[in-house]
Amino acid sequence: MKILSCVITAALTVGIVGVAAQDGDIQANASAQILQWQKQSQQYIEATIKPRSTGCTSRQLSYRREWGSLSKRERREYIQAVQCIRQKPARSSNTTVPGARTRYDDWLATHIINTLQVHFSGLFFQYHRHATWTYEKALQEECGYRGTQPYWDWTTSYKDPWHHPALDGSSTSMGGNGQAVPHGNVSVTVFGFNATFPPGTGGGCIESGPFANTTVNLGPNNLLDYNPRCVIRDISTTFQNYTRPTSVVDLIQGCGDDFACFNEVLGTLYGMHVGGHFTIGGLQNDIFASPGDPMWYLHHSQIDRVWTIWQDLHPEARTYAVSGTGTANNSRLPTSPRHLVTLSRRRSYADVVVRLTVVPPSPNVTLDSMIDFQSIDDSRSLRYLASTIDGPYCYAYK
C-alpha cells in the first residue's frame, strides 16, 4: 500500500508539473507573439513617418519602454520627475477642485471628474491615452525629464508582481507593497455593482522605495475636497489569469477588427485593465481616485501599448475605429459569440461583463465627440486622440 501510495503521489506530481510546464510553454509562445506584433507596430510607424517633413517625423519619434528595460539611472530620472511634479502647485480651479494642492492633483482631479464618462464607454482608450501623454509632457516640460513614459508589462510578472522591478520596493522602483495589515475580503463597489475577492498581501501604506508613505489628496471616490492620506497597496495574484500573455493574444486575435469587442473584453470587470489595477490593489481599486498612485501611469501606458499594437496591425480599419456611448455602461450586453473568445475559462459571460445603466443615456460616440480635459489640456476630439503618430503625438513602443 505504501508503494502504491508513493506511485500515485509521484504520478500526480508529474501530472501537475506537466500541466504547469505546458502552460509555461503556452505563455512563452504568447509572449513571443506579443513582441512580434510590437515589432510590426514599430515597423509600420517608422515606415509611415519616414517620408514626412512636418508633423510627426522620424527625427521627432520617441519610444516608450518597459520599466524593467530602463537602466537604474533612467529609472531614477523618472522617479525624480514624478516627485518634482508632486511638489509643484496645482492649476485646477479652487472652486471646482478645492482639495487640489499639487500639479499632480490636476490629473487626479480630471480623472475623478470624468470617471462616469470615460470608463465602460466609447471614450475609455482616448481619454487615458491623452491623460498619460499630457502627464509625460508635463514631466518633461515642467520637471526637466528627458525620457518618455515607461510602461509596466504585467504579462511578465503575473505570477509574482512583487518581484517586478517597478514594484519590488527598491530605490529604483515605484515603491513596494503596502505594509502587511491583516484584513478580510476586499469589497469594491462601482456603478452600483459590488465585487468581493480575497485579501492581498499588503493593505497598508506603501512601505518601501521612493514612494513610501506617499499621500493622495483627493478621493476616495468622487470627493474633490482636501483629504490627505497615505496611498495604500495590497498586491495580489487573484487576478493573474487576466494579465497573462495569453490574455493579450486572445484579445487581439479573437476580436480582429471589431473595436466594440476589443473595448468590451479589455475593459470588463475581469479584463486586463481591471486586472492590472486590482493586482496592485488598495487605492488602485478606487475607479475614481486610482491615479493618486503613481503606478497608475505605468499601467495605463501598458494599456495604451496593447491598444497601439492592435491599431497598427491593421491601421486602415482600426486607427480611427470608435464604438460605444459617452457614458458608462450605457449599452446592451453584446451577444455575439466573438465577444466570448477570451472568456472561455470563466463561469459565464454574465459573470464577466457588468452592464448597469446608472447614468443618463447618451448618443453613440463619433470621431467628433469631445472630451473635456479640465486643467490638464483643452477639450479634444476622438479624432485628435486616435493615432500615436498624428495629432499631438509622436511615439511608439519598444
Summary of the structure (lengths in Angstrom):
residues: 398
radius of gyration: 21.2
end to end distance: 57.3
largest distance: 79.9
contacts: 1329
relative contact order: 0.16
helix: 45%
strand: 10%
